[in-house]
């Protein structure tokens, strides 16, 4: 699939939000970048990371998304200026229901509602695609998420996509054991 086409489609809704809030929003994806991947999983990863970047970027801040092939993997990097993430929070960042603190208001909607599942979903989708997601941050300056994905190999005898989609459903549904009584 064309990664440039997909990313351009996914970033489109954020262009107006960026403009209204004076956020410099940069997209760097080579037009000739093609990759064999599950577009549904990749879309959930990118949209969740962009949504978080916009939630935590102050007015007049900067957000960038970069996609490239490096070390035989697709790399997607979402970088945003803002408060950053404290080092002691990094180890639990992808835990289900984890919610970051110190968010007085959402930079583009003035709302703070969130359920804490976005980064957990990103982590789960990345795992399904046999990839890796990592974060780098400097408190008071920036947060940067990097997703590394190998090329998806489809077995002609086994429908890989249906296996991935079944696993997605399981990730998105909270299990009874996850809920407090």
N, C-alpha and C positions, 0 to 999 in steps of 0.2 A: 504494500500500500504506500501511497505518497504521504510521508510524514508531514511535509510542508502543507499539503492540502488539509490534513486532519487538524494540525495545530492552528492553522489560520482559521478554520471553522470554530475551534474551541475558544480561541482568544477573542473572537469578534464581539461577543456580548460585553467583554470587559473594556473595550476601547472607549465607550461613552463614560463609563464609571471613572476611568483614568482621567479623561478629559475634564470632567466635572470637578475632580478633586486635585487637579494640577499634578497628577502622578505621571512621571515619565515612564511609559510602558514600551519596552523594547522586545521585539521578537526576532530571533536570529535562527532561521532554519533554512538550510540550502534547498533550493527548488528541486534539485535532483536527488534528494534523500528519500530512498525507498527502503522498506524493511518488512520482513515477514513477522507479523505479530498479531495478537488478538486486539482488534480496534476497540472493542467494548471495554476491556480491562485498561488499555492504555488511556482511553478517554476518561475513565473514572479517576485514574491516577493524576492526569494533567489537570482536570477540572478541580479536583480537591486541592491540589497544591496551589493552583492559581487563586482559588477562593480564599484559602488561608493567607496567601500573600497579600491579597487586597484587604482582608480583615485586620491584618497587623501592620499595614503600611500607613503612616500618617499622611495627611494632606501634603502635597509638594514633595513626596518621597519618590522612590524609584523601584520599579519591578522589571525584571527581565526573565525571558524564557529562551533557552538555547537548546537546540537539538543537533547532535552530530554523531558520527561513527568514530569511536576511539577504542583501540584494543579489541577489535572485532565485536564490539557491543554498541547498542544504541544508547547514547547518554542523553538524558533530558535533565536540564538544570534550571531550577526556578529560584531566583535570587530576589530578595526584597530588603529595602532599608527599613529601619524601625528599631524597636526595643531589643530585638534579638531574643535568644533563649538562654537562660542560665544553665551553666554546665551541669548542675545537679539535677536538672529536669530532662536532660538529653536521654538518659537511660530508660525513662518511662514514656518518652514522647509518643511511641507507637502503640502503647497499651490501650486496649479498648476502654472507652469512657474516660480517658485522661483528658483533662481540660487545662489549658494553660491559664495562668493567673495574670494579673496586671493588665487586663484589657478593659478599660473603663467604657469604651464605646467602639463600635465598628466604624472604621474610617469612612465608609461610603454609605452606610444606612443609619448610623447613629443607634444601632441596635446591638445587643450583646447576646442574643439567643444563639446557642450552639449546643450540640449534643456530644461532642468529643469523639465522634466516630470517624471523621474524615481521614486522619492520619493512620488510624488502624486499618481502614479500608485500603488506603494506598499501600500499606505494608503487606496486607493480605493479597492484593492484586499483583504486587511485585513478586511475592513468593510464588503465586500460581504460574507466573511466567518465568520462573527459575531465575529471577533477577535479584537485585539488591537496591535498597534505598538507604541513603545516609544523609546526615545533616551536619553542617558546619555553621557556627554562629559566634558572633562577638556581641556581648551585651551592650546595648546602646547604639549599635551600628547596623547589624544585618543578620539575616538568617538565609541559609542557602541549602536547598534540598537537591540531591543528585540521585537520579534513578538510572541504573545500569541494567539493560536487558539483552540477553542473548537472542539470536534469531530463532524464532519459533520453528521447530521441525514438525511437520505434519506427517504422521504415519498413515499411509493410504489404507491400511487394514483397520485402523482405529481412528475414529473421528475425534481428533484432538480438541477441536473447538467445543463439541458438546461436553466433553470432560471438563474443560475449563469453565464453561457456563454453569454446569452443575455445582462446581466448587464455589463459584461466585455467589450463587443463591445461598449456600451454607454460610459463607462469610457474612453476608448482609443480614441474616436473620439471627437476632440474639438468642442464645440458648437459655433454657430455663435455669441451668446451673450458673449462668452469668448474672442472673437477676437476684437482687436481695429481697428477702421476704420480710 
